[in-house]
């Protein structure tokens, strides 16, 4: 999970560094935000499914 997030953030940073069009950078940023939300939702619900207590 961390590798996907850091890889996506690195790709976004590279797009910014190479002066990519604004829609590419914003698209990559929103895509990464969506990926983080989906991965966190999966992570949280899978932990709860194992009846873990905090």
Buried (B, 14 or more C-beta within 10 A) or exposed (E): EEEEBEEBBEEBEEBBEEEBEEEEBEBBBEEBEEBBEEBEEEEEEEEEEEEEEE
